[in-house]
């Protein structure tokens, strides 16, 4: 259905821009606040000494690779299912879909928690320093309760995001982050728990966020149509969720693992201390800046899935044009700022002149990668999660990073002796392949057919909820 017929295109464009602004601004804040919990804990541990800091950093990275990333990716299926159900006005489906996702993610958290419990042994097998491995293992064990909360939190986030109801998520995340700072101060510096207190604070904070959002969902009138209580139907069609959830997890993991691999490979270069320090600075900066396109990607998937579910392919197509324009402008702005401060950025992490100079030399290629990463994040949100093409997204990421990016990075970094430059350049080429592939898929998308598929997907899912006025 062409909803733009008879409507001034300028007015319709303005409406779309407003919708995306009210979605993206809170989602960017949520991404930054929820990511900051782990960073804040590591910062407090840094006051205990270099050994504790190294252990906490490794444990946090290990937890992200083996747990958080996988759960976040799996929950991404809800952006397709809940978003399209909301657009089709099958409101009762949304609560059941969230419960179904919660069941799956809680089950997945059990084997992942076993992996975390054996962090020390795994790190020793990977030839990490035994003293660091011992502390990292202790840190990971105290983080185990957080993995169950994290899975539930991802489901609640997407449940509300699909309904364009994101301000409660922002408020809850803000309260949790403020409490987390106090918790870390008390548990790390005042109780004698040390690094264990920092890990325990993460667990407490994630569960606090889950409780706050759960209370909102249960008692808020805005969720009265989408949350009607627990239902046995939540465990009836788990296969349909897994069909989208597993490729969604693989898609996210393929990308995130490649960046972590880049830092690990830097330790094999001729000057491992310098290379690892610089690439760690670039990666941490990249992840922080990446939270902006993550919010925009969530906006893209929500707008596209809502409009496809509502049978409005023309509006979905317009949403694509708007969010791509926004992320290009954001990438150019952030890139310009980073280039202006390239000689100062290193001081935020180190006082070593070699590190500061190396970081400044890496910034141009880092900015190029960040710009491309923002584009792929939005395109992934639209094409993969918005349309339900997670399998295609997983295949694109596999080819981009592991057939192009990592091999090329190894060639440039080790055989052509470009060091960290070469490793990061390999990732940039991977991002180029990824962006070009996703752009072609987006351009060739038949939005009318996608709207029909969305209605079919929603119609074949749980029919518990009907329309509301």
C-alpha positions in Angstrom: 0.0 0.0 0.0 1.4 3.4 -1.0 0.8 5.5 2.1 2.6 8.5 0.6 -0.1 9.0 -2.1 -1.9 12.2 -1.6 0.4 13.3 1.2 3.0 16.0 0.9 6.4 14.1 0.8 8.1 16.9 2.7 5.6 16.5 5.6 5.9 12.8 5.6 9.7 13.1 5.6 9.5 15.4 8.6 7.2 13.0 10.5 9.7 10.1 9.8 12.7 12.2 11.0 10.8 13.1 14.3 9.9 9.4 14.9 13.5 8.3 14.4 14.9 11.1 16.6 12.6 10.2 19.5 13.7 6.5 19.1 17.4 6.9 18.4 18.3 9.5 21.1 17.1 7.3 24.0 18.5 4.1 22.4 21.9 5.7 22.0 21.8 6.7 25.7 20.7 3.1 26.7 23.5 1.5 24.7 26.2 3.8 26.3 24.8 3.4 29.8 24.4 -0.4 29.7 27.9 -0.8 28.2 29.4 1.5 30.8 28.6 -0.9 33.7 31.5 -3.3 32.8 33.8 -0.3 32.0 33.1 1.3 35.4 33.9 -1.9 37.3 37.2 -2.2 35.4 38.0 1.4 36.2 37.5 0.8 39.9 39.6 -2.4 39.8 42.4 -0.3 38.2 42.9 1.4 41.6 43.9 -2.0 43.1 47.0 -2.4 40.9 48.1 -3.5 37.4 47.6 -7.2 38.1 44.0 -6.8 39.1 43.4 -4.4 36.2 44.8 -6.9 33.7 42.8 -9.8 35.2 39.5 -7.8 35.2 40.1 -6.6 31.6 40.8 -10.1 30.4 37.8 -11.5 32.3 35.5 -8.8 30.9 36.7 -9.5 27.4 36.3 -13.3 27.9 32.8 -12.8 29.3 31.8 -10.6 26.3 33.1 -13.1 23.8 31.7 -16.3 25.4 28.5 -14.9 26.8 27.2 -11.4 26.5 27.6 -11.1 22.7 25.9 -14.4 22.1 22.9 -13.6 24.2 22.6 -10.1 22.7 22.7 -11.5 19.2 20.1 -14.2 20.0 17.7 -11.6 21.5 18.0 -9.7 18.2 15.4 -12.0 16.8 12.8 -10.1 18.9 13.5 -7.0 16.9 12.0 -8.8 13.9 9.2 -10.7 15.6 8.0 -8.2 18.1 8.5 -5.2 15.8 6.5 -6.8 13.0 3.8 -8.0 15.5 3.5 -4.5 16.8 3.1 -3.1 13.3 0.5 -5.7 12.5 -1.3 -4.7 15.8 -1.1 -8.2 17.2 -0.2 -6.8 20.6 -0.8 -10.0 22.6 1.8 -11.8 20.5 4.5 -9.4 21.8 4.4 -10.5 25.4 4.3 -14.2 24.5 7.3 -13.7 22.1 9.3 -12.0 24.9 8.5 -14.9 27.3 9.6 -17.4 24.7 12.9 -15.5 24.2 13.4 -15.4 28.0 13.0 -19.2 28.2 15.6 -19.7 25.4 18.1 -17.3 26.8 17.9 -18.6 30.3 18.5 -22.1 29.1 21.5 -20.9 27.0 22.9 -19.1 30.1 23.4 -22.4 31.9 26.1 -23.8 29.7 27.6 -20.3 29.2 27.8 -20.0 33.0 29.7 -23.3 33.2 32.2 -21.9 30.7 32.6 -18.8 32.9 33.1 -21.0 36.0 36.1 -22.6 34.2 37.6 -19.3 33.0 40.9 -19.9 34.9 41.5 -23.3 33.3 40.6 -22.0 29.8 43.0 -19.1 30.1 45.8 -21.3 31.4 45.3 -23.6 28.5 45.5 -20.5 26.2 49.0 -19.8 27.8 47.9 -16.8 29.8 50.0 -15.9 32.9 48.8 -18.1 35.7 48.5 -15.3 38.3 46.4 -13.2 35.9 44.3 -16.3 34.9 43.6 -17.0 38.6 42.3 -13.6 39.3 40.4 -13.4 36.0 38.8 -16.8 36.9 37.7 -15.4 40.3 36.3 -12.3 38.6 34.3 -14.3 36.0 32.8 -16.6 38.7 31.4 -13.6 40.6 30.0 -12.4 37.3 28.0 -15.6 36.7 24.7 -14.2 38.1 24.9 -11.3 35.6 24.6 -13.6 32.6 21.1 -14.7 33.5 20.1 -11.1 34.2 21.7 -9.9 31.0 19.6 -12.3 28.9 16.4 -11.2 30.5 17.4 -7.5 30.2 18.0 -7.9 26.4 14.5 -9.4 26.1 12.9 -6.5 28.1 14.8 -3.9 26.1 13.6 -5.3 22.8 10.0 -5.8 24.0 9.7 -2.1 24.8 11.8 -1.0 21.8 9.4 -2.7 19.4 6.6 -0.6 20.9 8.6 2.6 20.4 8.5 2.9 24.2 12.2 3.5 25.0 12.3 6.3 27.6 11.6 3.9 30.5 14.6 1.9 29.3 16.7 5.0 29.4 15.5 6.0 32.8 16.0 2.5 34.2 19.5 2.3 32.7 20.4 5.7 34.1 19.3 4.8 37.6 21.2 1.5 37.4 24.4 3.2 36.2 24.3 5.7 39.1 23.7 3.0 41.6 26.5 0.9 40.0 29.1 3.7 40.7 28.0 3.6 44.4 28.1 -0.2 44.5 31.6 -0.3 43.0 32.8 2.3 45.5 31.4 0.4 48.4 32.2 -3.2 47.3 35.7 -2.6 45.8 37.2 0.1 48.0 35.3 -0.2 51.3 34.5 -3.8 52.0 37.8 -5.5 51.1 36.2 -7.6 48.4 38.5 -6.0 45.8 38.1 -7.3 42.3 35.4 -9.7 43.4 33.4 -6.7 44.6 33.6 -5.1 41.1 32.3 -8.3 39.5 29.6 -8.7 42.1 28.5 -5.1 41.4 27.9 -6.0 37.8 25.7 -8.8 38.7 23.7 -6.7 41.2 23.3 -3.9 38.7 22.1 -6.0 35.9 19.5 -7.6 38.2 18.5 -4.2 39.4 17.8 -3.1 35.9 15.8 -6.3 35.2 13.6 -5.7 38.3 13.0 -2.0 37.4 11.9 -2.8 33.9 9.9 -5.8 34.9 7.9 -3.6 37.4 7.3 -1.1 34.6 6.1 -3.7 32.2 3.8 -5.2 34.8 2.3 -2.1 36.2 2.4 0.5 33.4 -0.8 1.1 31.5 1.2 1.5 28.3 2.0 -2.2 28.4 -1.5 -3.4 29.3 -2.2 -4.7 25.8 1.2 -6.3 25.1 1.8 -7.9 28.5 -1.2 -10.0 29.7 0.7 -12.2 32.1 2.6 -15.5 31.8 1.3 -18.0 29.3 2.0 -21.7 28.5 2.0 -20.7 24.9 5.4 -19.2 25.3 7.0 -22.6 25.2 4.9 -23.9 22.3 6.8 -22.6 19.2 10.4 -22.2 20.3 11.7 -23.5 17.0 10.4 -20.5 15.2 12.3 -18.2 17.5 15.5 -20.3 17.3 15.3 -20.2 13.5 15.9 -16.4 13.7 17.7 -16.2 17.0 20.6 -18.5 16.2 21.5 -16.8 12.9 21.1 -13.5 14.6 23.6 -14.6 17.3 26.1 -15.9 14.8 25.8 -12.7 12.8 26.7 -10.6 15.8 29.4 -12.9 17.1 31.2 -13.2 13.8 31.8 -9.4 13.8 32.6 -8.9 17.5 35.0 -11.9 17.6 37.0 -10.6 14.7 37.8 -7.4 16.7 38.8 -9.3 19.8 40.9 -11.6 17.6 42.7 -8.5 16.2 43.9 -7.5 19.7 45.0 -11.1 20.5 47.0 -11.2 17.2 48.7 -7.9 18.1 50.4 -9.8 20.9 52.3 -11.8 18.3 53.8 -8.7 16.6 57.5 -7.8 17.1 56.7 -5.1 19.8 53.7 -6.8 21.5 53.4 -4.4 24.5 53.2 -1.3 22.3 51.0 -2.9 19.6 48.6 -4.4 22.1 48.3 -1.2 24.1 47.6 0.9 21.0 45.1 -1.6 19.5 43.3 -1.9 22.9 43.0 1.9 23.0 41.6 1.9 19.5 39.2 -0.9 20.2 37.9 0.6 23.4 37.4 4.0 21.7 35.7 2.2 18.8 33.3 0.3 21.1 32.4 3.6 22.9 31.8 5.5 19.7 30.0 2.4 18.2 27.2 2.8 20.8 25.8 5.7 18.7 25.3 3.6 15.5 24.0 0.8 17.7 21.2 3.1 18.8 20.6 4.1 15.2 20.6 0.4 14.2 18.0 -0.3 16.8 15.9 2.6 15.4 16.3 1.3 11.9 15.2 -2.3 12.8 12.2 -0.9 14.8 11.0 1.4 12.2 11.4 -1.0 9.3 9.8 -4.0 11.2 6.9 -1.9 12.4 6.1 -0.6 9.0 6.5 -3.9 7.3 4.2 -5.5 9.9 1.7 -2.8 9.3 1.8 -3.4 5.5 3.4 0.0 4.7 6.4 -0.9 2.4 6.7 2.7 1.2 7.1 4.1 4.7 9.7 1.3 5.5 11.6 2.4 2.4 11.5 6.0 3.5 12.7 5.0 6.9 15.7 3.4 5.3 16.6 6.6 3.4 16.3 8.7 6.5 18.4 6.6 8.9 21.1 6.1 6.3 21.4 9.9 5.9 21.5 10.3 9.7 24.3 7.7 10.2 26.4 9.2 7.3 26.1 12.7 9.0 26.9 11.2 12.4 29.9 9.3 11.0 31.3 12.4 9.3 30.8 14.5 12.5 32.4 12.0 14.9 35.2 11.3 12.5 36.0 15.0 12.2 36.1 15.4 16.0 38.4 12.3 16.4 40.8 13.6 13.7 41.0 17.0 15.4 42.0 15.4 18.8 44.1 12.6 17.3 47.3 14.0 19.0 45.5 14.2 22.4 43.4 11.1 22.5 46.3 8.9 23.6 46.7 10.9 26.8 43.3 9.6 28.1 44.9 6.1 28.3 48.6 6.5 28.6 51.5 8.9 29.3 54.0 6.9 27.1 55.0 9.2 24.1 55.4 6.1 21.8 51.8 5.0 22.6 50.4 8.6 22.1 52.3 9.0 18.8 51.2 5.6 17.5 47.6 6.2 18.4 47.7 9.5 16.5 49.1 7.7 13.4 46.3 5.1 13.7 43.4 7.6 13.9 42.9 8.2 10.2 42.4 4.5 9.4 40.5 4.1 12.6 38.1 6.9 11.6 37.5 5.2 8.2 36.7 2.0 9.9 34.4 3.7 12.4 32.5 5.4 9.5 32.0 2.1 7.7 31.1 0.3 10.9 28.3 2.8 11.5 26.9 2.2 8.0 27.0 -1.6 8.4 25.3 -1.3 11.9 22.3 0.5 10.4 22.2 -1.6 7.3 22.3 -4.8 9.5 19.4 -3.3 11.6 17.3 -2.7 8.5 18.1 -5.7 6.3 18.8 -8.4 8.9 16.7 -7.6 12.0 14.1 -5.4 10.4 13.2 -7.8 7.5 14.1 -11.0 9.3 17.1 -11.9 7.1 19.5 -12.9 9.9 20.8 -15.9 7.9 21.9 -13.6 5.1 23.5 -11.2 7.6 25.4 -14.1 9.1 26.7 -15.2 5.7 27.7 -11.7 4.8 29.6 -11.3 8.1 31.3 -14.7 7.8 32.6 -13.9 4.3 33.5 -10.3 5.1 35.5 -10.9 8.3 36.9 -14.5 7.9 37.4 -14.8 4.2 38.6 -11.2 3.6 39.3 -9.2 6.8 41.3 -11.6 9.0 43.4 -13.2 6.2 44.2 -9.8 4.8 45.0 -8.4 8.2 47.4 -11.3 8.8 49.0 -10.7 5.4 49.5 -7.0 5.9 50.4 -7.1 9.6 52.9 -10.0 9.6 54.1 -10.8 6.0 54.2 -7.1 4.8 55.3 -6.0 8.3 52.7 -3.2 8.7 52.1 -4.3 12.3 48.9 -2.9 13.9 48.2 -0.8 10.9 48.0 -3.9 8.8 45.7 -5.7 11.2 43.3 -2.8 11.5 43.4 -2.3 7.7 42.3 -5.8 7.3 39.2 -5.1 9.4 38.6 -1.9 7.3 38.5 -4.0 4.1 36.2 -6.4 5.8 33.9 -3.5 6.6 34.0 -2.3 3.0 32.9 -5.8 1.7 30.2 -5.9 4.4 28.8 -2.4 3.6 28.9 -3.0 -0.1 27.1 -6.4 0.3 24.4 -5.1 2.6 23.9 -2.0 0.4 23.3 -4.1 -2.6 20.9 -6.3 -0.7 19.0 -3.2 0.5 18.9 -1.6 -3.0 17.6 -4.9 -4.5 15.0 -5.4 -1.8 11.4 -5.7 -2.9 9.7 -3.9 -0.1 6.2 -5.0 -1.2 7.3 -8.6 -0.9 8.9 -8.0 2.4 5.6 -6.5 3.8 3.8 -9.7 2.6 6.4 -11.9 4.3 6.1 -9.9 7.5 2.3 -10.4 7.6 2.8 -14.1 6.9 5.4 -14.4 9.6 3.1 -12.6 12.1 0.1 -14.6 11.0 1.9 -17.9 11.5 3.1 -17.0 15.0 1.0 -17.0 18.2 -2.4 -15.6 17.6 -3.2 -14.8 21.3 -3.4 -11.1 20.8 -5.9 -9.3 18.7 -6.2 -5.7 17.6 -6.7 -2.8 20.0 -8.1 0.5 19.4 
